[in-house]
Amino acid sequence: MPGVAATDQPIDQYAPLSHKAVLNGSGTATTSMAPTWVPAAERRRLDAYKVLSAYLGNCARRFLPTPGTVGYDSEGFGRHVEPDTAGGRREYGDAALIIDRIRAGVLGDQVTVVVDGADDDLPDEPDLPPKPEPMDTDADDLGGLAERVNTIRTDRWKAAAAQVFERWVTDLEQQPALVARQDWLRDWADSEGLLAKLHEGEGDTVGLGDGVYLLAWSEAKQRPVVQVYDPGFYFPVLDQTGSQDNDFPGRVHLAWEYETVDRKRWVRRLTFDLRPISGQPDDDGADTGRPFDGDKIDADGRIVRDYPWNVDDQNAIVPSTVTCYFTDATWPLAELGAQTLSGLDDLSLESRDVQFAVTEDGQEARDLDLRIDFVPIVHVPNTPATREHYGESALLLVAQILDDISASDTDVQAASALAAGPMVAMSGAGKTGTVEVRPGTVFQLPEGGRMDVLDMSAGLAELTAVNERLLDRLSVNGRVPAEVLGRVKVSEAPSGVALALGFGPFTQLVGTLRLVRDAKYRLMLKMVQRLAMGRGDAGLPDGPTMPARMAFGSYLPTDKQAVITQVGTALEAGAISVQTAVVWLVDAGFTVDDAKAEVQRIQHDNPSKAKDVADATGSEELAADYLGLTLPETATVPAPAVTEPAAFPVPGAGGQ
């Protein structure tokens, strides 16, 4: 392949793969591995996906630079060409291990669907601010200013107290609905096998840089379903001028090539197009502007529709002017030929050989109104991608290290084979030539004969040291500690704190990746709720979608004994409450089903603390409440009646 001028080599998120022959140019039709029907602007991305997939599949050796010698391109820049062949390279799964560990870090030890506010421990009464102490107006020498100050402070307190009270009432009224929605979403996630699909999708997101999920309503399952798509099938129609927000493109294609059993190849394209609601067509198919049943005309003459989730603060429906149209079409690859497309919209729906799919309910999937006002596709970039739209793979910046490790592993294996079969030189045997040395072979040498063994093991040790240094650099540059990769036993770490400090770069990496996913997975759960609301029998009432998110579990190993010591010391010093102590234990990986109930059980099993409560308050009832007990009722014993005599004799009285 001729050299590519440096000025023609793009510097983008895929530039770290430019040492691969297929990506050291501009990705033109003559060099790209992408199908011919793929738009030119997307070929470089698909080529990068293929190279990254090769790393994950232990076959990146297929994309080594062309065998030969070191050469220079027309600009004078050196271009190293590997002298060894692809078939001799060793690959041991280092790339796949890194991706697996990062994916495990992102998802944590568990993934839980959480509706904000559903698990809040609401108080039995509002926590009102303390009422201000009034100023002494009797000693007011400022002409009634103290009275005015009292009035202002009281009014401010009343306003703040009213705000707290209203928030408390609102939270109490809304929480049952939040709990019900959380239960519904968790049941849906279990039925859909969402965790397994996230695990599959995150493999694409972390490994290739992008993950793609399609949401749809299934008539057969009677629930929203999630489908994971290869990001190489994802072709959004982006605004290249920068005048529009490309985070949520209004037109998206999912397209791929496949082969049927009769050896014919086809191109299938799913198109989701968000555009104004169309009216009823006339006999020629033209839009008459008359709304379909359920739609209406607004004051501006536009066709609008009431979606059950589009409501304002007062739960009043806000009509929408848009809907999503869906087309599922397939073309014979032979018909497309080698034409170059500027975009997938160039595939003609009027072609004689185009075929349209039929939906579960028997409708032709051609401009089919899905009756939703959003495109049901969630694209998850691995890294923040507000400028590029597409994310960056975790392998990009360590790709060359992976190649060097592969070369080093190959050299180590070759050196091992050489060291295992020693070279033997014999002198005085009376003949020349090569003989084969095998176990059990006996050589009879004449007097003065000699046998020397050439030891080749010294070079093996040096090669192994080089290999170790490359693996260390892979951990550092990839921000995945050797402990996470299994190269260091966790038990050999001095303490959990020391281990946590060593995980600093990995913690920052996981935090950044989770930051991107938080908004995307919130969007996914919002779409799930809206798809269910669009079906009256799905069990969700009309109204605003409730804020739901994916809560990822812990991913760091924990020194549990150190945590127990830390919690005990803090409790004894009075630095934390029992509630906080239980939260710390949960975060450390201890199994606690219900933190609030656990706190109550701890109190009920601690009579010494109950005695302290009784001594401090003088109330046995409060101590009994602390232990979760009820004091027995004591019978009231009446005091004995005392009868006094009418008069007591007085000594010396009455003449005695």
Buried (B, 14 or more C-beta within 10 A) or exposed (E): EEBBEEEEBEEBBBBBBBBBBBBBBBBEEEBBBBBBBBBBBBBBBBBBBBBBBBBBEBEBBEBBBEEEEEEEBEEEEEBEBBEEEEEEBBBEEBBBBBBBBBBBBBBBEEBBBBBEBBBEEEEEEBEBEEEEEEBEEEEBEEEEEBBEBBEEBEEEBEEEBEEBBEEBEEBEEEBEBBBBBBEBBBEBBEEBEBBEBBBBBBBBBBBBBBBBBBBBBEEEEEBBBBEBBBBBBBBBBBEEEEEEEBEBBBBBBBBBBEEEEEEEEBBBBBBBBBEEBBBEEEEEEEEEEEBEEEBEEEEEEBBBBBBBBBBEEEEEBEBBBBBBBBBBBBBBBEBBEEEEBEBBBEBEBEEEEBEBBEEEEEEEBBBBBBBBBBBBBBBBBBBEBEEBBBBBBBBBEBBEBBBBBBBBBBBBEBBBEBBEEEEEEBEEBEEEEEEEBEEEEEEEEEEEEEEEEEEBEEBBEEBBEBBEEBBEBBBBEBBBBBBBBEBBEEEEBEEBEEBBEBBEBBBEBBEEBBEBBEEBBBBBBBBBBBBBBBBEEBBBEBBBBBBBBBBBEBBBBBBEEBBBEBBEEBBEEEEBEBEBBBBBBBEBBBEEEEBEEBBEEBBEEBEEBBEEBBEEEEEEEEBBBBBEEEEEEEEEEEEEEEEEEEEEEEEEEEEE
